[in-house]
Amino acid sequence: MKYSLEFLSRETDINKVLGRVNDAKAARTYRNNSANFLFVSLWDKWGSALVEKLKKKYTQEDGKRTLYIVNSFDMPHSFLIFNTTISPSLVKLGDRRAMSIDRLPLIYSELGL
């Protein structure tokens, strides 16, 4: 699956995405009412390498699904929303459930790298 990358830089950006996922009217408008968040720390060598590989493989307008990338420097409080304590972590929101993946090989597999 191809992803388009969107780098979030403000707390309000993540709230807008979460509001769209939870909105019943938006659920009828968007066929797949889900969201994928990648929480990374830019000081972590594994997180930085993962972001660089994503940039090389996917452009910002590449795919049908959006991968929202949240870094710990710009948005430290956003890590508390999903109780994320390990970096990198991939949080996938689907119908009425959230799944968090914090094992690096599984993150690479989920993102097609």
ROTOR-894720 format. One line per field, with one value per residue: residue in one letter; x, y, z of N, C-alpha, C in turn. Coordinates in steps of 0.02 Angstrom, whole numbers, padded with zeros to 5 digits. Layout:
! ROTOR-894720
r c(A_...)
n_c1 c(X_...)
n_c2 c(Y_...)
n_c3 c(Z_...)
ca_c1 c(X_...)
ca_c2 c(Y_...)
ca_c3 c(Z_...)
c_c1 c(X_...)
c_c2 c(Y_...)
c_c3 c(Z_...)
! end
This chain:
! ROTOR-894720
r c(M_K_Y_S_L_E_F_L_S_R_E_T_D_I_N_K_V_L_G_R_V_N_D_A_K_A_A_R_T_Y_R_N_N_S_A_N_F_L_F_V_S_L_W_D_K_W_G_S_A_L_V_E_K_L_K_K_K_Y_T_Q_E_D_G_K_R_T_L_Y_I_V_N_S_F_D_M_P_H_S_F_L_I_F_N_T_T_I_S_P_S_L_V_K_L_G_D_R_R_A_M_S_I_D_R_L_P_L_I_Y_S_E_L_G_L)
n_c1 c(00042_00027_00080_00043_00142_00126_00185_00161_00153_00097_-00004_-00139_-00156_-00156_-00271_-00369_-00361_-00399_-00528_-00589_-00585_-00669_-00790_-00956_-01020_-00911_-00871_-00962_-00928_-00790_-00721_-00633_-00619_-00501_-00344_-00167_-00032_00135_00244_00390_00559_00673_00801_00833_00919_00860_00730_00754_00816_00710_00617_00689_00697_00562_00539_00615_00550_00412_00322_00250_00126_00096_00016_-00141_-00176_-00145_-00001_00030_00157_00231_00336_00440_00498_00429_00296_00273_00171_00077_00111_00056_-00077_-00104_-00042_00094_00252_00366_00483_00523_00345_00201_00039_-00116_-00272_-00432_-00596_-00675_-00567_-00397_-00234_-00073_00092_00251_00367_00509_00539_00409_00347_00415_00372_00232_00229_00277_00414)
n_c2 c(-00059_00109_00260_00429_00556_00656_00780_00823_00970_01044_01040_01058_01009_00869_00853_00893_00791_00681_00722_00715_00578_00530_00587_00566_00607_00627_00497_00442_00509_00484_00336_00246_00264_00292_00314_00335_00350_00393_00394_00471_00500_00621_00618_00490_00358_00253_00296_00411_00353_00276_00376_00438_00334_00321_00445_00431_00325_00358_00498_00659_00664_00538_00416_00330_00321_00413_00444_00505_00593_00615_00705_00701_00820_00933_00906_00857_00829_00759_00627_00577_00557_00430_00354_00332_00273_00221_00246_00222_00220_00150_00197_00137_00185_00121_00059_00094_00054_00058_00020_-00011_-00018_-00058_-00124_-00125_-00206_-00248_-00125_-00083_-00183_-00161_-00037_-00063_-00066)
n_c3 c(00000_-00042_00031_00072_00138_00282_00380_00542_00640_00741_00889_00866_00738_00747_00821_00730_00635_00714_00747_00622_00598_00697_00667_00619_00502_00417_00410_00323_00209_00181_00119_00184_00343_00430_00516_00515_00620_00643_00770_00812_00868_00832_00876_00895_00821_00751_00727_00650_00539_00491_00453_00352_00257_00228_00168_00052_-00012_-00020_-00082_-00040_-00101_-00142_-00111_-00075_00057_00205_00299_00450_00521_00674_00775_00921_00962_00908_00947_01089_01183_01112_01112_01226_01198_01143_01236_01210_01234_01183_01056_00887_00858_00785_00762_00726_00680_00673_00636_00777_00857_00915_00866_00921_00868_00913_00887_00791_00671_00638_00613_00498_00412_00409_00347_00224_00194)
ca_c1 c(00000_00064_00061_00066_00169_00109_00221_00122_00198_00061_-00052_-00205_-00158_-00176_-00341_-00410_-00363_-00440_-00597_-00615_-00593_-00725_-00850_-01002_-01032_-00850_-00868_-01000_-00894_-00729_-00733_-00593_-00615_-00449_-00285_-00104_00015_00201_00275_00463_00604_00724_00866_00841_00946_00813_00675_00779_00826_00644_00588_00727_00675_00495_00545_00641_00502_00348_00321_00194_00063_00104_-00031_-00211_-00180_-00100_00037_00045_00219_00232_00401_00438_00521_00376_00232_00285_00110_00038_00129_00013_-00144_-00110_00001_00153_00312_00422_00491_00463_00283_00151_-00029_-00165_-00341_-00481_-00664_-00685_-00510_-00330_-00182_-00008_00147_00313_00424_00534_00528_00338_00333_00441_00327_00168_00237_00301_00485)
ca_c2 c(00000_00172_00312_00498_00577_00722_00794_00867_01012_01077_00998_01065_00968_00801_00856_00896_00723_00639_00743_00689_00505_00516_00621_00520_00632_00613_00424_00428_00541_00448_00264_00215_00314_00271_00357_00304_00398_00368_00435_00462_00548_00636_00605_00418_00340_00209_00337_00453_00310_00258_00434_00448_00282_00339_00502_00406_00280_00391_00570_00684_00655_00473_00362_00339_00327_00463_00427_00566_00584_00658_00698_00718_00888_00981_00889_00809_00810_00713_00559_00557_00541_00357_00325_00309_00282_00194_00279_00239_00182_00160_00191_00131_00194_00092_00063_00086_00026_00083_-00031_00019_-00063_-00026_-00165_-00096_-00248_-00247_-00060_-00086_-00227_-00127_00021_-00086_-00049)
ca_c3 c(00000_-00046_00079_00064_00203_00307_00442_00585_00679_00795_00925_00836_00678_00765_00843_00670_00606_00758_00740_00559_00605_00742_00643_00585_00434_00380_00398_00262_00152_00167_00119_00236_00395_00476_00515_00535_00649_00660_00822_00809_00899_00782_00905_00894_00756_00716_00705_00596_00480_00467_00419_00289_00210_00206_00121_-00012_-00045_-00032_-00083_-00001_-00137_-00174_-00103_-00056_00130_00233_00358_00487_00558_00732_00809_00993_00975_00893_00978_01143_01218_01070_01130_01281_01174_01135_01287_01174_01274_01145_00991_00850_00867_00733_00789_00672_00703_00629_00662_00849_00893_00899_00873_00926_00851_00935_00867_00729_00611_00620_00584_00430_00374_00401_00302_00159_00183)
c_c1 c(00044_00036_00082_00086_00146_00142_00181_00170_00164_00011_-00121_-00212_-00182_-00248_-00388_-00416_-00407_-00513_-00628_-00627_-00655_-00791_-00893_-01015_-00971_-00845_-00908_-00965_-00832_-00742_-00696_-00581_-00565_-00391_-00225_-00057_00080_00233_00350_00498_00660_00795_00882_00865_00899_00754_00695_00789_00759_00612_00624_00707_00605_00496_00569_00589_00437_00357_00260_00128_00058_00043_-00101_-00220_-00128_-00066_00057_00106_00223_00300_00397_00461_00465_00312_00240_00221_00067_00053_00084_-00057_-00154_-00065_00063_00215_00374_00424_00539_00405_00235_00083_-00077_-00235_-00388_-00551_-00666_-00626_-00446_-00280_-00115_00046_00211_00375_00446_00525_00455_00317_00355_00395_00260_00171_00265_00373_00528)
c_c2 c(00062_00222_00380_00521_00647_00731_00844_00907_01048_01028_01001_01023_00897_00799_00859_00827_00678_00658_00717_00613_00490_00545_00573_00542_00618_00538_00405_00455_00502_00373_00229_00267_00291_00320_00318_00358_00363_00417_00420_00515_00560_00627_00531_00397_00296_00249_00382_00413_00290_00315_00446_00396_00296_00396_00479_00364_00315_00466_00594_00672_00585_00428_00382_00349_00376_00435_00493_00553_00638_00650_00727_00789_00939_00968_00838_00786_00762_00640_00532_00534_00465_00320_00295_00325_00258_00228_00237_00193_00200_00147_00191_00136_00164_00102_00044_00054_00059_00028_00004_-00034_-00028_-00068_-00144_-00141_-00249_-00180_-00058_-00128_-00194_-00070_00001_-00069_-00111)
c_c3 c(00000_00004_00053_00134_00220_00375_00482_00629_00737_00826_00893_00772_00693_00788_00783_00638_00648_00754_00676_00562_00646_00717_00601_00513_00390_00365_00336_00200_00132_00170_00175_00290_00449_00471_00540_00559_00663_00709_00823_00850_00849_00810_00907_00825_00717_00689_00647_00532_00449_00428_00353_00237_00185_00156_00053_-00049_-00064_-00035_-00045_-00036_-00167_-00170_-00084_00019_00154_00295_00391_00531_00612_00766_00879_01007_00964_00933_01035_01177_01177_01085_01185_01257_01169_01184_01256_01215_01238_01077_00949_00866_00810_00765_00730_00702_00651_00656_00735_00886_00871_00912_00872_00913_00870_00920_00798_00668_00590_00590_00511_00386_00359_00350_00234_00143_00188)
! end
